[in-house]
Amino acid sequence: MLGLFSVTSAIMQGVSQNKRAVRYFAVGTIVKLALQWPCIHYMGVFGPLVATTFGFLVANYLILRWLNQAFGVDFAGIAKKTNGILAFSLLMCVVANLLVQLTTRLLGTFMVVDSRIGSLIVVLIAVSIAGYLYVYLVLHTRLADTVLVIEPVA
């Protein structure tokens, strides 16, 4: 939520809507402060984190709603690209974890994998294969083309 707020508030400031961006941030902060005590009561140490997340969620909603009203943002197109990136990232994470477990077991018979060099070898193998898989999927499905290429505005 913080990352999305950073991007969306920068967009608001880029289109000369500084006061509106600050106003939406203030609304998000008020929501956070209102939820702070109940979240701490019910969730303990995680309460402030949850309250902050809800505050940013409200601020992001307000900013995205205004951007959509003002500029007609294509959220369906953005969601399709974002979901593709998320799916490939999750697949890469699963493959990397499986490769770490597999190479740890295989290399564990030959060397100590808990050492710095052993850990480096395990990580290099997992990152190389999982990273290659991610790049292959993004290029094969042409997701990289749609994300990196700026389409002309009609």
C-alpha positions, 0 to 999 in steps of 0.5 A, spaced: 500 500 500 505 504 501 508 503 494 502 504 491 501 510 494 508 513 493 506 512 485 499 515 485 501 521 489 507 522 485 502 522 479 497 527 482 503 531 484 505 531 477 498 533 474 499 539 479 494 536 484 498 537 490 493 540 495 488 534 493 494 529 494 495 532 501 488 532 502 487 524 500 493 523 505 490 526 511 484 522 510 488 516 510 491 518 516 485 520 520 482 513 518 489 510 520 488 514 527 481 512 528 483 504 527 489 504 531 486 503 538 481 497 535 486 494 531 491 494 537 486 491 541 484 485 537 490 484 533 496 486 538 502 488 535 500 487 528 494 492 529 498 498 527 500 495 521 493 493 519 491 500 521 496 503 517 494 499 511 487 501 511 489 508 511 493 507 505 488 503 502 483 509 503 488 514 500 489 510 494 482 509 493 481 516 493 487 518 488 485 512 483 478 514 483 480 521 482 485 519 476 479 515 473 474 520 473 479 525 470 483 521 465 479 515 464 485 510 467 484 503 463 484 499 470 482 492 466 488 493 462 493 495 468 490 489 472 491 484 466 499 486 466 499 486 473 496 479 474 501 476 469 507 479 473 504 477 479 503 470 477 510 469 473 513 472 480 509 467 484 511 461 479 518 463 480 518 463 487 515 456 488 521 454 483 526 457 486 524 454 493 524 447 490 531 448 487 534 451 493 531 444 497 533 440 491 540 442 490 541 443 498 539 435 498 544 433 492 550 438 494 549 436 501 552 429 500 558 432 497 559 438 501 557 443 507 551 447 504 551 451 510 558 454 509 558 461 505 561 458 499 555 452 499 550 457 500 552 461 494 552 455 490 545 453 492 543 460 491 546 461 484 543 455 481 536 457 484 536 464 482 539 462 475 534 457 473 528 461 476 530 467 473 531 464 466 524 461 467 521 468 469 524 471 463 522 466 458 515 466 460 515 474 460 518 474 453 514 468 451 507 471 452 509 478 450 508 481 457 514 484 456 512 488 450 506 490 453 509 493 459 515 496 456 512 499 450 509 505 450 503 505 446 500 511 442 494 515 445 489 515 440 
